[in-house]
Amino acid sequence: MTQHLLANGAPVHAIEIDPAFLPGLRRIAKQFPNLDVVPGDILEADLAAIASGRRIRVYGNLPYYITSPILHHLFTFADLIDEIHVVIQTEVALRLAAQPGTRDYGYLSVVTQYYTRPEFVFEIPRDAFNPPPEVASALVTLRLPGERAKLALGPNATQAAAAQANSSSDAENRFLDFAKLCFSKKRKTLVNNLRAIAKPDRAREALASLNLRPDARAEQLSVSQLAALHSLLAGA
């Protein structure tokens, strides 16, 4: 994959934590001056520093057990990223692209669709890997921006640095915390899950104003509907 990307002539930064793969990457770097080998953990990588002012695309085969943390880390650099193309577990890929009202739709769907426009590209047969994994894999493409651009909850380019420095008070993070609360107990209604921040009558009133049933559950609401509900209940 790295060699294929290098053939296009664009700068490629290969972030690799496994020492076993670093010598091979460094050998490739001798052949391709546009390759920058970055030893380290993607979860700790400062993509803004690596990008050096450029727009970037992200490609990778993600370790299945930390797919969600990696995606969350990438989303913190959403203002720099145009596209993300990753191979992940099929079960997770389906969740990223799931629509409201379906079995796979949940908080991970919401946070992904808030930042990106996900596409389940295709499933990859197990025998394409050596050794074959125990779970099915799929390629998913995440194009940015997602619903975030329409909802205007996130920081704009000039505010991004300040927002990262004080993320706990950022409106974007407050919305995502709200969404996580909505999905905290999937079988319970929104009225029940939101008791910590809104009295039941107030929650039902907010749902009614959005033409939603009083017994609505989080998995029935789109990202924009969750944002509208959050706006109504902010400070409740």
N, C-alpha and C positions, 0 to 999 in steps of 0.2 A: 504494500500500500504506500509506504514511504517513497519507494523508488518511482512508482507511478505518479505521485504528486510532484516529485522533483523534476520529472520529464517535462513538465509545463513551464519550468524556468522561474516560477515564483518562489519567494522565500518560504522555506518550510522549517518549522520549529518542532522537533520531535521530543516530547516530554516522556521520559521513561524512568520508572522507579526500579526495574529489575536489573541488577548488575550483569546478569547473564546476556542481556540484549545490547548493552552499551558498546562492547567492542565491535559488534557487527555494524551498529549505526555509525560508529566513528570511522570504520573502513569505508562506508558509503559516503561519508562526509568528505573524504579525501578525493573522491571522484566527482562529487557535486558540491561546489562552493556555496550553493544556495541553501545547504542544509546546516541548521544550527541544532546541535544535540544538547538537550537540557536535562541533565540528570536530576531526578527528584520526583516528588509526589504531586500529581495533578491537583489533589485536594488542597495543596499549599501553594500552587503556582500562581504568580501574579501575572495574569494574562495581559493586563494593561502595560506592564513593563516590557513583556516579551513582544507585544505588538508594536511598541514604539510609534504610536500614532497611526498605524495602519488599520483598516478594516480587516477582519479575519474570518476565516471559515475553520471549523473544527471537524476533524475526522478521527475516528478511533474505534477500537474494539474494547468495550468497557468491561471490566471485571463485574460479573453479574451481581455479586453480593454487595457492591457499593455503587451500583448504578444511580440510585436516587441521590446520595450525597454528591456524586460527581456532577449530576445535572443541576442540582441546587447551586453548586459552586460556579458552574458555567453561567448560570442565570444572573449571578451578581455582576457579570461583565456583559450583560445583554446589550448595552449601548455600543459595544465594540464589534459584536458578532453579527454576520449576515446569515450564516447557515451553520447547522450542526448535523453531521452525518455519522451515525454510530451504529455499531452492531451490538445488540443487547438481547436479553432473554425475550422470547416471543410473548410470554405472558405480560411482561412489563411494557413492551412495545404496544400491545393492544390497549393497555391502560392509558398510555400517553395520548392516544388518538381517540379514545372512547368518547361517545356522545352522551349528553344527559339522558337519564332514564334507562341506560343499559347497565348490565351487570358489572362491567369493568370500570365504569366511571366513578372516580373518587377524588380525593385531595390531590394526588399526583397528576391526575388529568387536568385539574383546575390550574395548578401552578404552572404546568407545562403549557397549557393553552393561553394562560395569561401572558407568558413571555414569548411564545412561539406559535407557529401554525404547523402542527405535526402531521406527518404523512407516513403511514405504514407502507413501506416500499415493496418488500417481498420477504418471504421466509427463506432461510438458508438451511439446506439439508445438513444433518449432523455429520455425515461422512465428508463434508467439505472441510472439516477441521481434523487436525491430528495432534493429540488423540480426540476422538469424537466426544463432545460434551454429553452430559446426562440429560440436559434440557434442550428444547428447540430454541433456535436463534432467529433473529430477524434484523433487517436493515431498516432503520427509521430515519427520516429526514425532518429536521426542525428548522423552519424558516422564520426569521425574525423580521419585524416585530409581530407579536400576537395581539390579543385583546388589549394588552397594555397601552398600545398606541391610541386606541379609541377611548379608553376609560380615563386616560390622563392622570393616573394615580402616581406613576413613577416620576423620578426626577428627570428634568431635561438635561441636555448635554452640559450646560453651564453650571448646573446644580449637582452634577453627579458626584464630584469629589466631596462636597460638603455632606451629601446624603450618606455616602459610605462611611464618613467619619462619625456620623450620628445616626446609624441605621435604626436604632431602637425606637426613635421618635418619628421615623419616616412613614408617611401615609401608605406607601406601598407595602411595607412590612406589617403595618396594622391591618390592612386588608387581608393579607395572606394568613396572619394569625387568626383573623375572624373566620376565614374559610376553613382553616384547620379545626377550629372549634365547631363549626357546622358539621363536619364529618367525624367528630370525635367518637360518637357512638352511632354507627351507620344505621342501625335498626330503629333508632329513636327519631322523633320528629324534630324539626328545627326549633319549634317552641321549647321542647325539652332541652335540646343541646345548648340553647342560647340563654338558659335561665341565669347563668353567671353574669350576663351583661344586660339582660332585658327581662322585665316581668312578662309572664305569659300573655296578658292582655295587650301589652305594647307590641310584642312580637306578632301576635295574630293581627293586630291593626296594620302593622307594616306589611305583612304578607297580603292582606286584603287590598291594600293600596296598589300592590303590584299585580293584582288579579291572580293571586296564588291561593291555593287551598290552605286552611288553617292547620291541616295535618300534613303539609308538605314536608318532604325529606330532602336533605342536601343533594342527594344524587339526582333529583329531578330538576335542579336549577342550573342554568348555564352560567358561565363566568360573569357575563354582564348582569344577569339577575342577582347573583350573589353580591356583586359590587353595588347594585342598587339597594339591596337589603341592608348591606353594611352602611351605606350612606344614610339610610333612614334611621338606623339604630345607633349610629355613632353618638356617644355621649349619653345613651339611654340609661 
